[in-house]
Amino acid sequence: MSHNIACFRCGASLASLSLPLSRRDACPECSAHLHVCRMCCYFDPAAVHQCREDDAEEVRDKERVNFCEWFVPTEHAFDPAAKAKADKAKQSLDALFGEGDGPAQDADSAPGEAEKLFRS
C-alpha cells in the first residue's frame, strides 16, 4: 500500500517504509526516530498534553520514540515553513558564534585585546 508520509524533521519521503511504522524505524535521511508523537495524527500542540487522544498516556518528549498504542502516522507531520525558520535561526547562531562562514570568525584576536585591557 502506497503512502505519502514524510519525516517530521527533514521532510524526506518515507514511502519505502511499510506501515505500520515500528518503534525501530528511523528516517533514511536524518536518522530521526519515527514512532514519535510529532509523527502521529493525534499530535496537537494546542491540546492537553499535546495529544487529542484522551486515553493515551502522557509522553513528555514528543520527538522521542515511545510505546504509545494509539500511534497513527500522518502525512501532515512535516512543516516546511517551520523547518525553514529553524534553519535560518541555526544559520544566525552559527554566524554569531563563529561556526561556518560568519563575521564572528574575525573575533579570534578579541580575547587578547580584552586581556590587555584587563591587565592595564
Order of alpha helices (4+ residues) and beta strands (2+ residues): alpha-alpha
